[in-house]
Amino acid sequence: MFDLETGRINDWIRDGGFDSVALQFPEGLKLRALEMSDFISNNTGAKAVILGHPCYGACDVFSDYRRYATALIHFGHSPIPSLGKDENVLFIEVKASPDIADAVRRAASTLPRKVGILATVQYVGLIGDARKILEEEGKTVHVGIGDPRIFHPGQVLGCNFSAASAVEGEAEAFLFLGEGDFHPLAAAFGSDKKVIVLNPMTGEARSVDDIRDRLLRRRFAAIESSKNAERFLIIVCGKVGQNRSSAADDLTEKLTERGKKTYRVVLDEITPDALLHYDADVYVSTACPRIAMDDSARYKRPMLTIPEAEIAAGIRAWDEYEFDSI
Ligand code: SF4
């Protein structure tokens, strides 16, 4: 069901004349790593090296791959255009193509007339099918072009919902093709419109309103508990696609103006253990928003995003809350 595009990999390695290839997989695809390593050695003669580092997105692309191989294949994500292009790096997006016709028809009855379609990378190939069916059901469909961090029309990353913002003026609601909560939540926070999530693998459609409200209550509790914080530890991620040093500079300046003490730590992997020794009142992650939104309960101090830290320090008002995006 999920396409690892072995034919394309084979041609790319042979055409490029690569004698060694580093393979990078997100956690959910590591089970296929040995199979792909075998495929490459047996079919192309190139040496395959599996990179075992944790990998969460194209923001994690292992730019130092030349220490181990002449080329890199990154599985499970699309390129981030704003990070530039390297001819020796191939992205295999691992798309799926289940039949979603009946599920989209069912979902259509719950949607208003003007609909935006969004998807995670695995399902962007289904946007055309979904569009056709919704139009047959009498809907006007909008698919937004995201900013330079976004590769496909309609694609949403957990840190970027610009494809939703692009058509927010036209769409009355969004149909989101994807699994899990984090990506649709980014879209739900990033726009005022209703988001219906359709899981293309199960055909189940659901709203994320309840999950969004629960998460918002947790975030407001974290902000509230940071109101009297004096020492802010600003975390900057060293990963190429998550590094936001200038946003950290900007926040540092604003917090300093408010009389707060700031510290900065640079990390590649942000974990509770990595922060154990820094006795700040609050952590502020300038990296992937998921660290604060999904994982904050694991940390011994409140973990805030940049807009949340600004609310805690009185730099912005509560009603100016927004989902952090990169
Ligand atoms: S920063 Fe987070 S949400 Fe954005 S691409 Fe990376 S892992 Fe995904």
Residues whose N, C-alpha, C, O or C-beta is under 5 A from the ligand:
A	BS01	SF4	Y56 G57 A58 C59 L157 G158 C159 G241 Q242 C288
